[in-house]
Amino acid sequence: MYISAIIITLNEAAHIGRCIDSLQGVADEIIVLDAFSTDATPEICREKQVRLVQKEWEGYSASKNYANSLAFFPYLLSLDADESLSEPLRAEIMRIKTRLRGAYKMKRKNFFSGKWIKGGGWYPDLKIRLFPKAVSRWEGEVHEKLITTEEVTLLNGDLLHQAYENREQFLHKTAKYSALAAGELYRNGKKSTVFHLIFSPLFRFIKMFILQRGFLDGKEGFFIAKTTANGVFQKYRRLMSLYSGEKM
């Protein structure tokens, strides 16, 4: 079975080369949909002789669905630019490549601030990444999710994710996602209450740091749980502000 690899990018020069290299020999074509990066991302893609298409950013799901439509082959292997296939995962895909059936999920291993994170719900961070083009599509604008009618099988090997190089990156992205999530809830008519502001962040911290054993990752695990909980608080605070502004 032939496979088209799909990657969407915006200023991913630090990661895109590693991502593309991990796909060589596994994918029969590699397509990069770039939202007009201003760094060296396009040049790296051209040097590695992948198919580069540039288009204005339309959101995560819309961009990924458009990129999927560009694929020539029936099976798609969708990676983010800061993800790459580990050698065991490459071998596993090659082993089953001639008899692909249904969709496949992978265990994503997240690298944060100099170490691989094991707890806090960050591993195994299961993601569907290999799937038939005809019956699958992305939905959702904040944390996009693949929707497919196919049965999903777990593959051996890890999908390596260079999540955040430092704490500042994580703080920035958490703030960005909390704003996006608040906007999505607002558009869907959801409202925020004092209960959400107090107990949702608290529960998220307890879940990540204690129930999902984030404490095993030491100070990094505490920081991840604390920052994520604050992101939940900010999401509901922003949502409340959106309704207050509407009434003014």
N, C-alpha and C positions, 0 to 999 in steps of 0.2 A: 504494500500500500504506500502511495506517495504522500508526503507530508509537506505542507506549507507552514513555515514559521512566521509568526506575526509579532512585531514589536512596535509600540508607540513611544515616541520620544519628544522631549523638550529640554534642551540643554543637559544632555546626559553623556557628555564627553568622558567623564570619569569612569563610566560603567559600560557603555555600549560595546566597546571592543571585546570585553570579557564575555558579555552576553552572546555576541555573534560567534565568537570562537567556540563557545560551548555547543553551539548548534551545528557546526560544520560536520558533515558526514551523517548527521541524524536527519536534518531537514533537506528536502529536495529543492526548495527555494526559500529564501529569506526575504521578507518584506518589512521595511521600516517605514512607518508613517510618522513623519516629523512635522511638528507644529512650528516650523520656521525657527529652529534653534539659532541662537546668536553665538554659540561657542563652536567647538570643533566637531560636533556630532555629525553634521552632513559630510565633512571631509573624511572622517573615520569610516563612515558607511561606504563612501565611494571607493576608498582604498581597499576595503574588504570585499568590494564588488557584489554588494547586495542590491536588491531593488529598492531604491529610495523614492518615496512619494512625499511631497510636501503639501500640507493643507492646513488652513486655520483651525485652531483648537475649538472643538464643539462640545467638550465634556468627555468624561471617561467612556461611558457606554457608547455614545454616538461615534466617537473616534475609533473604538475597538470594532464596532460593527461595520463601519466603513472599511477599515483595514481588512476585516474578514472577507468583505465583498471583492477585494482585489485578488484574493488567492486563487490560484489555478487548480490546486489539488483538493481532493475531497476531505482530507483530514487536516486539522489545524493544530499547531502547537503554539500557544499564546503565552509569551513571556513579557514581563515588564523589563525595562532597560537595565534596572539594577538587580535582575535575577539572572542566574546561570544554572545550567545542568551540572550536577556533580558527576564524576566518572561512573559511579554505580547506577545513577539514573540514566545516563547516556546508554550504558550497556543494556539496561532493562528495556528501554524503548527500542533499541536495535534488535533485541531478542524477539519482541512481539510484533515488530513492524510489518511483517508479511501477513499477519493474521489479526489486525486490529478489528475490534468489535465493541461498539458502545463508546462511552466516554471514560476518561481516566483522571484520577486525582493524584496529587503528589504531596508529600510531606515537605512543607517549606521550613527551612532552617534560617532563622533571622540573626544577623550580625549587628550588634549594637555597641558603640563606644569601646571597640577593641576586643569584644568577646562574643561567642555564640551563646544565645539566650536559650535556656532549657525550660524555664517555668513561666508562670503568669499567663498561660494560654497561648504563648508564642511558639510552642513546639509540642506536638506536631501541628503546624498551622496549615490544615488541609486545604488545598486549592485544586479546582478542576482546571487543567491546562491543556489537555490533549482530547480533542473531540471532533465529531463529524460536522462539517460546515453546514450541511443542508438542514439540520434539525436543532441548531444551537444559536443562541444570541445572548448578548450582554444586556442587563437591565440594572437600573439604579445609578444615581449620579455621584454619591459620596463614596460608598464602598460598593463598587459595581460587582454584580454576581452573574455567573454564567447560568443561563436557563437552558436545559436540554431535556429531550424526551427519552434519552438513552439511559440504560443502566450504567452506573458509575463503578469502576474498579480501581482499587488502590494499587499504585505501582511501588516497587522497591526503589530505594535510593532517595536522596534529598534534593530538593530545589533550593539552591543557595541564594539567599536574599541579603544583599548589602544594604540593610534597612537604614541605618543612621550612623554616620561616622562619629558623631558627637552629640552631646545633650542639646546643644543649641538647635541642631537640625530637627530633633524630635519635638522640642518645644514649638518651633515654627510650624511644623506640619500638623501638630495637634491643634494649634490655634486655627490653622487654615481649615482643617476638617470640621472643627466645632462650628465655625461660621457657615460652612457649606451645609452641614447637617441641620442647623437651625433654619436655614432658608428652605431646605427641602421639607421639613416638618411644617413650616409656615404655609408653604404652597399646598400641602396636603390637609390643611385645616386643623392640625394638631396644636394643642395648647400646653403651656407650662404652668405648674402649680408650685407652691412652697414645698410640697412633698417631693416633687422632682428635684428641686434645688438642694434639698437636704439629704434625702435618703438614696437617690440614684447614684450620686458620686460615692457615698459611703459604701453602698453595696458593691459598686464596681471595684473599689480598693480592696475590700475584704475578699471578694471573689478572686482577684488576680494575685494578691500578695499571700493570702492564706490558703484558700480552697484550691487554687491552681498552682500553689507552691512557688510563687514568685520569690519567696524568701531564700530559695536555693541559689538564686543569682546574686545574693548579697546586696550591696548598695545600688547596683544597676537595677535589680529587681524591684527594690523599693522606689527608686526614681521613676521607673516605668509605670508602676501601679499608681503612684502619687500624681504623676503628670496626666495619665489617662483619666483618673478620677476628676482632676481639675478640668480636663477637656469636657467631660460630661456636664459638670457644673456650668461651664461657659456656654455650652450648647443650649441649655435650658434658660440661662440668663439672657442670652441673645434672643431666644425665641420670645421670652416675655417682653423684651424691649421692642421687638418688631410689632407686637400687638399694641403696646403702649403708644408707639409712634403712629400706628394706624388710627388710633382714637383721637389723636391731637388735631 
